[in-house]
Each structure stands twice: as C-alpha cells, then as structure tokens.
Amino acid sequence: MKFMMGCALAVVACTTTGLPAAQADTTPTCIESDNGYKAEWQASWAIYQAEQGNSTDSRSSIVVDLPITIAAPLQQVWSVYSNLHNDIGRHPFLKDVITHRTCDDAGTQVSDFTALEDIPMGPITFPGHTQAEQRLHPAEHYYTSDSWDIPNITTHQLITFIDNGDGTTTVNEHITFLADPTLLQFTADNGAASHRAYQAALKRDIENGSLTTTR
C-alpha cells in the first residue's frame, strides 16, 4: 500500500489477522531479512493487529473498486502485477520496497514489507513509511494486502484477475480506506488517484513489452 500516510495517500482489501498462521498439518517456510526498518514494521504492525479487534474504533471507511483491462494473457498480467517491485517508478511517490520476511504457507506466498515514499505536501516532501503485508494466492490468481500508516490510516485490498477469453485480462482492485472522518475523503481520493496512476503505468508497460517478468 505505507509510512501509513504515504501508503494511504499514494497506494494499498480483505481484513487480515496479521502474521501468516500455520496450517493444521504444515509449517510455513519463511525467510527473514534484517534491515534498519524491521523494528519499525514490527511496532506498527502490532498496533494494526490490535485495532482489528477494537470494537470502539471511531474511524470511518470508504470502499472503491478500480477495474482495468490489460491486453495480455492472465499468467503474464498476474506475474507482473503481483510483483511489488514493479510498482517502483510507476507508483506515484514510491521510492523503494523493503522486505522483512517472506513465507510460503501451503501455497500462499506472504510478504511483510515497508514501502518508502516521498510525498509532496506543498513546499516540502514528507518521507512516508507504510507498513504492509501482501498475501499471494497463485493457484486462484488473486492476492490481498493490508497496510497501516500514521496518522492511524489503514487500507485493505483484494486484487482479482479475470481471463476474458480473448487474450485480455481484467484486474480489479477492491480497496477499503479507513481513517479519521476529517481525513477520510482526502485519503480515499488521493489513494484511488495514485492507484489509477500505477495501474495505467503497469498496463502501458505490460502491453508494450517492457514488463514481461514471470515468477
């Protein structure tokens, strides 16, 4: 999607319970990465998890759907679109993605990461850090993503991929923005605009052959 203001204003479906949970008969295979942002992610994600069960949450929400049709086969669109690093240089303000952990949990691929953004705010640039988790479901061609950023802005995303049967693929980003009522409309408007911008850039570069990466 961050870092939270960054992600919510510039990016990042389904409600998550946080870190990937082991299946009854399997143990996730995980790779940990040490970096200077990991402690920040852990602290922020603990706040995010606590809020999921908070019945007194006073924030409001706006839900948007952002469909786009791309003239390329399903598998190509999936492999390019679901790769977070392809957003760099195409997503407004996004400068880097710092991955803290990746796990394979019974075929579901989970990534915990921080998105680094430079967000213009009038004459200054705000260094946004959005804390997020992405969960890929390759067999079903969909993924979910959740993010949290200051000042207590959360996004939930469900991204689905449909083979139209004519060589094109339709991707829909179903996004829920949660924020204080005074910030909500601004957050949703800017978040949706930034998503549309990187959707258009991904569509352009998939269709012109610039992005052909497969997993």
Helices and strands as residue ranges (DSSP letters): H 4-10, E 29-32, H 38-52, E 60-70, H 74-81, G 84-87, E 94-105, E 108-121, E 124-137, E 142-149, E 153-163, E 169-179, H 181-207
